[in-house]
Amino acid sequence: MSTPNPPAPTNVLKTATQTVDVRDNIKKIVLSDLVGLDVEIQSPIPTRVSTTLSQSINLTQQLTNDNTIPDSVKSFVTTPFYLELTIFVGLLISIDTFTSFLLFTPTRIVCYIWRVLFTKGEIVHYKRVYDCIMYTVTLMCVGIVSLIDIGKVYHYIRAESVLKLYALYNALEMFNRLLSAFTLDVHNSLLLSVQQKKVCDVFIFSLMTFGLTLTHTLTLFFHIMALNVSINSSGYALLTLLVSNNIVEIKSPVWKRMFPENVFQIVCADIVEIFEIFTFIILLCLTNFGSYDWDLVSNPQLVMAMVYSLLSILVAEVIVDCIKHMFICKFNKVPVSVYEKSRFVLLNDLISTSEAPFKIPSLDSSTVSYRRLGIPVVPLTVLFISFSLKTIPSETWSWSFLTLIGGGAYVFKFVLCSALRQLAYVTVAQTYYESDGLVTQMKKIGRYLMEKGRIPP
């Protein structure tokens, strides 16, 4: 009697043509992100010639040719579930991208300097030079922003009327998106200039990076202060701000022709918006709790007011996103599978083994996600460091405190990084979309790239 074959290890994925050791690949990815060593990663997707887009007919027509009325109602009702699942995964990817620059980039710089000083034959690597330039710019901006008096800015904005507050909030939100779009191009140009050793271009783009980073940081700083004023104002300033902004957010894309590719761009925009709100909440807590010297026991009403206001912002954003996507999919007959494919593309970016789709060298495994989503990583890092230095009491900054906070942050980063790559390998190996025409097109799409004649808001 033959004995059954033992089950395959859970850390091994089998595809049609190869076996992938997921645990080994994840270790290589984390090691490469942490210390900046170039390692070879085995992709779970076998290399095939994808179906060319020229051979496929209109993608929207392909997706909707079997769309009956019952299916339309079912898609309308289930859209929020698929949407929020994708946004949640995208939020985790955004946090991973942010913490990569905040924690792993300094570690790569230190390891690189150590190798240059104490290892013979170590060459100057353009990626590490780029890392050094970016963090030098970051620290310079931290020094400038730390000079700003948060209290004076807060009371200056609070003295304005609700109408001016609404206009300021919307103007800052628009400038945030414009600066995010242009900053991506400048960062890519700086990286290519360093790679090609064009000293003059490196100097010019470094100055542009510093100017843009400082401008973008100040824009987000005033954005946070305006939001803080609306939260702390008596009356209905916060409610008015949320309702007016959310109505505009629903009205803008719902009544326009949208293709599945545009829906993917809107999902990316919603992910970044949720991540920015999540970051703003942390910075607002630092500001408000710091103003009371972190004496939260004696001020429970402050904690309750902050929790209520911030939950209101998050719940309002979730409801608006659901309504917006439900009617976009209804009016344009886009099935919910577009959200599954969006999630596939976002996870695939974490384990992508090439410089595609943006044809720019990647610094680590989160670089493609940063370029696709357009996350303002550097300005948010500047604000996070500046607010921490200004609001946490100086007597708290001891070696034990730094060790505790730093160690906890690195443990969180390692767990998040490993879990996301594990999820990415499982999703990519089990859901084969490589020959899907829509997924092929999605992989070439960025948040701020023109697609189907429009850039969704």
C-alpha positions in Angstrom: 0.0 0.0 0.0 1.6 3.3 -1.2 2.0 6.1 1.3 0.5 9.5 0.3 2.9 12.2 -0.7 3.6 14.7 2.1 2.0 18.1 1.7 4.2 20.9 0.2 5.6 23.4 2.6 3.4 26.4 3.1 6.3 28.7 2.2 6.6 27.2 -1.3 4.4 28.3 -4.2 4.0 26.1 -7.3 3.1 27.5 -10.6 2.7 25.9 -14.0 6.4 26.1 -14.8 8.3 26.7 -11.6 8.5 26.5 -7.8 9.0 29.7 -5.9 10.5 29.7 -2.3 8.4 32.6 -0.9 10.2 32.8 2.4 13.6 33.0 0.8 12.4 35.7 -1.6 10.9 37.7 1.2 14.2 37.6 3.1 16.1 38.8 0.0 13.6 41.6 -0.5 13.8 42.8 3.1 17.6 42.5 3.1 17.8 44.5 -0.1 15.5 47.2 1.2 17.4 47.5 4.5 21.0 47.6 3.5 20.8 48.3 -0.2 22.3 45.1 -1.6 21.3 44.1 -5.1 19.8 40.5 -4.9 18.1 38.4 -7.5 14.4 37.8 -6.8 12.5 34.9 -8.4 9.1 36.0 -9.7 6.1 33.8 -9.2 4.8 34.7 -12.7 6.4 32.7 -15.6 7.6 34.8 -18.4 5.2 34.8 -21.3 4.4 36.9 -24.2 1.3 38.9 -23.1 -1.5 39.5 -25.4 -1.0 42.8 -27.2 -3.5 45.4 -26.6 -3.9 45.9 -30.4 -5.4 42.5 -30.7 -8.0 43.2 -28.0 -11.2 45.1 -28.7 -12.6 47.8 -26.5 -11.9 46.7 -22.9 -15.0 48.2 -21.5 -17.1 46.4 -24.1 -15.4 43.1 -23.2 -16.2 43.6 -19.5 -19.8 44.5 -20.0 -21.0 42.3 -22.8 -22.7 39.9 -20.3 -24.0 42.6 -17.9 -27.7 41.9 -17.2 -30.0 43.8 -14.9 -29.7 41.4 -12.0 -25.9 41.4 -12.3 -25.9 45.2 -12.4 -27.9 45.4 -9.2 -25.6 42.8 -7.6 -22.5 44.7 -8.7 -24.0 48.0 -7.4 -24.6 46.4 -3.9 -21.2 44.6 -3.6 -19.0 47.5 -4.9 -18.3 48.9 -1.4 -16.9 45.6 -0.2 -14.5 45.1 -3.1 -13.6 48.8 -3.0 -12.8 49.0 0.7 -10.8 45.8 0.6 -8.7 47.2 -2.2 -8.3 50.6 -0.4 -7.3 48.8 2.9 -4.6 46.9 1.1 -3.5 50.1 -0.6 -3.4 51.8 2.8 -1.1 49.2 4.1 1.1 49.5 1.0 1.2 53.3 1.5 2.3 52.9 5.1 4.9 50.4 4.0 6.2 52.9 1.4 6.3 55.7 3.9 8.1 53.7 6.6 10.6 52.5 4.0 11.8 56.1 3.4 11.5 57.0 7.1 13.4 53.9 8.5 15.1 51.9 5.8 16.6 54.7 3.7 18.8 56.0 6.6 19.8 52.4 7.4 20.9 51.9 3.7 22.9 55.2 3.9 24.7 54.2 7.1 25.5 50.7 5.7 26.7 52.2 2.4 29.0 54.7 4.2 30.3 51.9 6.3 31.1 49.7 3.3 32.8 52.6 1.5 35.0 53.4 4.5 35.9 49.9 5.5 35.6 47.7 2.4 38.2 47.8 -0.3 37.0 48.1 -3.9 33.5 49.4 -2.9 32.3 51.5 -5.8 30.1 54.6 -5.6 26.6 53.4 -6.3 24.2 56.0 -7.9 21.2 54.7 -5.9 22.9 55.3 -2.6 24.1 58.8 -3.8 20.5 59.5 -4.6 19.4 58.3 -1.1 22.0 60.6 0.5 20.8 63.6 -1.6 17.1 62.9 -0.7 17.8 62.6 3.1 20.0 65.7 3.1 17.1 67.6 1.5 14.8 66.1 4.1 16.9 67.1 7.1 17.4 70.7 5.7 13.6 71.0 5.4 13.1 69.7 8.9 15.5 72.4 10.2 13.4 75.1 8.4 10.0 73.8 9.3 11.0 73.4 12.9 11.5 77.2 13.1 7.8 77.8 12.5 5.6 78.5 15.5 2.7 76.1 15.3 0.6 78.2 17.7 0.9 81.4 15.7 -0.1 79.7 12.5 -3.0 78.0 14.2 -4.4 81.3 15.7 -3.8 83.2 12.4 -6.0 80.7 10.5 -8.5 80.5 13.3 -9.1 84.3 13.1 -10.4 83.9 9.5 -14.1 83.3 8.7 -15.6 79.9 7.8 -15.8 80.9 4.2 -12.1 81.8 4.0 -11.3 78.6 5.9 -13.2 76.6 3.3 -11.5 78.4 0.4 -8.1 78.0 2.0 -8.6 74.3 2.6 -9.7 73.6 -1.0 -6.8 75.7 -2.4 -4.3 73.8 -0.3 -5.8 70.5 -1.4 -5.5 71.4 -5.1 -1.8 72.6 -4.6 -1.0 69.4 -2.8 -2.1 67.3 -5.9 -0.3 69.6 -8.3 2.9 69.5 -6.3 2.7 65.7 -6.0 2.5 65.3 -9.7 5.4 67.6 -10.5 7.6 66.3 -7.7 7.5 62.8 -9.1 9.0 64.0 -12.4 11.7 65.9 -10.6 12.7 63.0 -8.4 12.9 60.7 -11.4 15.0 63.3 -13.3 17.3 63.6 -10.3 17.8 59.8 -10.1 18.6 59.5 -13.8 21.0 62.4 -13.6 22.9 60.8 -10.8 22.9 57.5 -12.7 24.3 59.2 -15.8 26.8 61.2 -13.7 25.7 64.6 -15.1 27.0 66.8 -12.3 25.4 70.0 -13.6 22.0 68.3 -13.9 22.4 66.7 -10.4 23.0 70.2 -8.9 20.0 71.8 -10.7 17.6 68.9 -9.9 18.8 68.8 -6.2 18.0 72.5 -5.9 14.6 71.9 -7.5 14.0 69.0 -5.2 14.8 71.1 -2.1 12.5 73.9 -3.3 9.6 71.6 -4.2 10.0 69.6 -0.9 9.9 72.8 1.2 7.0 74.2 -0.7 5.0 70.9 -0.5 5.8 70.5 3.2 4.5 74.0 3.9 1.4 73.3 1.9 0.7 70.2 3.9 1.5 72.0 7.1 -1.1 74.7 6.5 -3.5 72.0 5.3 -3.1 70.3 8.7 -3.5 73.5 10.6 -6.7 74.4 8.6 -8.1 71.0 9.5 -7.1 71.4 13.1 -8.9 74.8 13.2 -12.1 73.2 11.8 -11.9 70.4 14.4 -11.5 72.7 17.4 -13.9 75.4 16.2 -17.2 75.7 18.0 -20.3 75.3 15.9 -20.4 73.4 12.6 -17.2 74.4 10.8 -16.0 70.9 10.5 -19.4 69.6 9.4 -19.6 72.4 6.8 -16.1 71.6 5.5 -16.8 67.9 5.2 -20.2 68.2 3.5 -19.0 70.8 1.0 -15.9 68.9 0.0 -17.6 65.5 -0.1 -20.4 66.8 -2.4 -17.8 68.2 -4.8 -15.9 64.9 -4.7 -19.0 62.9 -5.6 -20.2 65.4 -8.3 -16.9 65.7 -10.1 -16.3 62.1 -11.4 -19.8 60.5 -11.3 -21.2 62.4 -14.2 -18.2 61.9 -16.5 -17.4 59.0 -18.8 -15.1 56.7 -17.0 -13.2 53.7 -18.4 -11.9 50.8 -16.2 -8.4 52.3 -16.4 -9.8 55.6 -15.0 -11.5 53.8 -12.2 -8.1 52.3 -11.3 -6.7 55.8 -11.2 -9.5 57.0 -8.9 -8.8 54.0 -6.6 -5.2 55.1 -6.4 -6.3 58.7 -5.6 -8.6 57.5 -2.9 -5.9 55.3 -1.4 -3.5 58.3 -1.2 -6.3 60.5 0.3 -7.1 58.0 3.0 -3.4 57.6 3.8 -2.9 61.4 4.0 -5.9 61.6 6.4 -4.5 58.8 8.4 -1.1 60.7 8.6 -2.9 64.0 9.4 -4.7 62.3 12.3 -1.4 61.2 13.8 0.1 64.7 13.4 -3.0 66.4 14.8 -2.8 64.1 17.9 0.8 65.0 18.3 -0.1 68.7 18.1 -3.2 68.7 20.4 -1.8 66.3 23.0 1.5 68.2 23.0 -0.2 71.5 23.7 -1.5 69.9 27.0 2.0 68.5 27.9 0.6 65.0 27.2 -1.5 65.1 30.4 -4.3 63.1 28.9 -5.6 61.8 32.3 -6.5 65.3 33.4 -8.1 66.2 30.0 -10.3 63.2 29.0 -12.6 65.6 27.1 -9.8 66.4 24.8 -9.3 62.8 23.9 -13.0 62.2 23.4 -13.3 65.3 21.2 -10.3 64.3 19.1 -11.6 60.7 18.7 -15.1 61.9 17.7 -13.8 64.5 15.2 -11.3 62.2 13.6 -13.7 59.3 13.3 -16.2 61.6 11.7 -13.6 62.5 9.0 -12.7 58.9 8.3 -16.3 57.7 8.3 -17.4 60.5 6.0 -14.5 59.7 3.6 -15.4 56.0 3.5 -19.1 56.7 2.8 -18.3 59.2 0.1 -15.9 56.8 -1.6 -18.5 54.0 -1.6 -21.2 56.2 -3.1 -18.9 57.6 -5.7 -17.7 54.2 -6.9 -21.1 52.6 -6.8 -22.5 55.2 -9.2 -19.4 55.3 -11.4 -19.6 51.6 -11.9 -23.4 51.8 -12.5 -23.3 54.6 -15.0 -20.3 53.2 -16.9 -21.2 49.5 -16.5 -17.8 48.7 -14.9 -17.9 45.3 -13.1 -16.5 44.9 -9.6 -13.7 42.7 -11.0 -11.8 45.9 -11.8 -11.1 46.3 -8.0 -9.7 42.8 -7.8 -7.4 43.5 -10.7 -6.5 46.8 -9.1 -5.5 45.0 -6.0 -3.5 42.5 -8.0 -1.6 45.2 -9.7 -0.8 47.0 -6.5 0.4 43.8 -4.8 2.4 42.8 -7.8 4.3 46.1 -7.6 5.8 45.0 -4.3 7.5 41.9 -5.9 8.1 43.3 -9.3 11.6 42.1 -10.6 12.0 44.7 -13.3 12.1 48.4 -13.8 8.8 48.4 -15.6 6.3 50.0 -15.9 7.9 53.4 -15.5 11.3 52.5 -17.0 13.1 54.2 -14.1 15.5 52.3 -11.8 13.9 51.2 -8.5 15.6 52.0 -5.1 13.8 49.2 -3.2 10.7 47.0 -3.4 8.3 50.0 -2.5 9.6 52.3 -5.2 7.1 51.2 -7.9 4.2 51.7 -5.4 5.4 55.2 -4.6 5.5 56.1 -8.3 2.2 54.5 -9.2 0.3 56.1 -6.2 2.1 59.4 -6.1 2.4 59.4 -2.3 4.1 62.6 -0.9 6.5 60.6 1.1 9.3 63.1 1.6 7.1 66.1 2.8 5.2 63.8 5.1 8.5 62.5 6.5 9.6 66.1 7.1 6.4 66.9 8.9 6.5 63.7 11.0 10.0 64.4 12.2 9.3 68.2 12.8 6.1 67.6 14.7 7.7 64.9 16.9 10.6 67.2 17.8 8.4 70.1 18.6 5.6 68.4 20.5 7.3 65.6 22.5 8.9 67.1 25.6 12.7 67.4 25.5 13.2 65.6 28.8 11.5 62.5 27.2 14.2 62.2 24.6 16.5 59.7 26.4 18.4 56.8 25.1 15.9 54.3 26.6 13.0 56.2 24.9 14.7 56.3 21.6 15.6 52.6 21.8 12.0 51.7 22.7 10.4 53.8 20.0 13.0 53.0 17.3 13.0 49.3 18.1 9.2 49.2 18.0 9.1 51.1 14.7 11.6 48.7 13.1 9.7 45.6 14.4 6.5 47.0 13.0 8.2 47.7 9.7 9.7 44.3 9.4 6.3 42.6 10.2 4.4 44.8 7.7 7.0 44.4 5.0 7.1 40.6 5.3 3.3 40.2 5.6 2.6 42.3 2.5 5.2 40.5 0.4 3.8 37.1 1.5 0.3 38.3 0.5 1.7 39.6 -2.8 3.3 36.2 -3.6 0.2 34.3 -2.8 -2.1 36.6 -4.7 0.0 36.8 -7.8 0.7 33.1 -7.9 -3.0 32.1 -7.4 -4.6 34.8 -9.5 -3.0 34.7 -13.0 -3.9 37.9 -14.7 -0.7 38.2 -16.8 -2.5 37.7 -20.1 -5.5 39.9 -19.2 -5.6 42.9 -21.4 -6.9 45.3 -18.7 -4.3 44.3 -16.2 -1.6 44.7 -18.8 -2.9 48.2 -19.4 -3.2 48.9 -15.7 0.5 48.1 -15.1 1.4 51.0 -17.3 -0.8 53.5 -15.5 0.2 56.0 -12.8 -1.9 58.2 -10.7 -0.9 61.4 -12.5 -0.6 60.0 -16.1 -3.2 60.9 -18.7 -5.3 57.9 -19.5 -8.3 57.7 -21.9 -8.2 61.5 -22.3 -8.4 62.4 -18.6 -6.7 62.4 -15.3 -9.4 61.7 -12.7 -9.5 64.0 -9.6 
